[in-house]
Amino acid sequence: MKLVSSFYLTAFFLFSLSLGAALKSGENSYIYRGMRPLGMGGAHIAVADDYNALFYNPAGLNNIQSWRVEIFNVGIGISSQVKNIVSNISDLGGDVADIAGIVEESIGSNHHLSFEFVPSWVMHNFGLALVEDFKANVRVRNQAVPEVGLYAKNDVVTVVGLAGRFWDRFQIGGTLKSIYRFTADENLSALDILNDIPEVRDIVSEGQAWGIDLGVNYILPLPFKQKVGMQIADVFNTKFNLGLVNAVSGAGTPDTIGRTINLGYKIEPPAFYYLTPVVAIDFRDVLNTSKSSYIKRLYLGTEMKLPFIFTVRAGLHQGFLSLGASADFWLITLDILSYAEELGVGYQNPDRRYYLKISMGI
C-alpha cells in the first residue's frame, strides 16, 4: 500500500513539473501593494482595515472606524543585489579587477528599484488615495555577449472607494480608479546600445485607463472574529487608451489588466497577555488568468500588535519568508519590510527585496 501511495505521489510531482513549461515566469503585475500586507506575506483581502483596502478589498473600508489623513507617505525599495553592489562599491580600492568582479557578480541577477508616494484620506465606509508607484527591474545576461533586460512601470493612480454593511454579516464595497501608466519591457544587447541607442518614446508604452474593483466580506458566525473575503479586481478588464506621447510616436499602449478573482480568510486568535494576533491567507487569481503556478498565487501571514507603539509581521509570500515591522509615533509612522518575489515559475528564482517607508498624518 505504501508503495502504491509513493507511486501516485511521485507521478503527481512529475506531472506538476511537466506543467511548469506552460506556466508563466516573471514577476506578477500589480497596481499597488502596501508594505503592511507584504509584511504579512501579501495576505490582506479579509484583513484590510486601512487605506490598503482601496487596493486589496474595498469592502474593508467598512472596518475603518475613525478618519485618517496621510499627507506624506513615501516608500523606497531595493533588491539584495543592488544592496550588495552598493556595499561592494563603497569598499573598492581602485583595482580594475575589483570592478570586473562586481560586474561579473551582477550577471544573471535581478536589480530592483522602487519608489512610491501614496497620500490618502480614509474614514468609515469611504476612502480616497493618490498613487505614484515606480518599479524597475534590470538584469544583465550572457557574459560573452552581454544583454540587458529592462522592465519598468510607472503608475499614477487616483482611486476612490465606498463601502457599507448589509444583513449584519456582509460588508460590500467598490472602487473606481483612474490609471495613467508608462511601461518599458525591452531586451537590448550591448551592440544595440552602442550602435543605435533607442529613443525613450520608442520603447515606452503609455496609456490611460479607468477600472472598477468590487469586494465583499462575510463575517462568519464563529468565534475569534473569523471572516472570508473576495475581491473582483478590474471587473470589466481595464483597457488603456493612447496617451499624448503615443499619439505621436505610435509606441503602443500598456497591456490590458484582466479581471481577477481573489479570495481571502482571516482569524483573530485569543489575545496572549497584551499581544493581539491576526492570521490570514489569500489565494489570488482563482481562475489563473495570469497562468502562474499555485505557489505564486498563495499568500500566508500573521500580524502581532505589541504593547505601546510596535507591530510585527511575518508570512510566506509565494513560498518565501517575509518580515515586516512598524513603529507608530502618532504623527509619524516608520515601516520596514523584507520579502522575496518569485521571478521564475515557483521556487526557482526568488528576488529578495528590502523596503523602508515613512508616513506622516493625523
Beta strands, then each sheet from edge to edge (+ up, - down):
strand 1: 68-79
strand 2: 110-117
strand 3: 120-123
strand 4: 126-141
strand 5: 147-166
strand 6: 170-189
strand 7: 204-219
strand 8: 227-233
strand 9: 241-242
strand 10: 260-267
strand 11: 276-283
strand 12: 298-305
strand 13: 310-317
strand 14: 320-328
strand 15: 332-342
strand 16: 350-361
sheet 1: 9+ 7- 6+ 5- 4+ 2- 1+ 3-
sheet 2: 9+ 7- 8+ 10- 11+ 12- 13+ 14- 15+ 16-
end
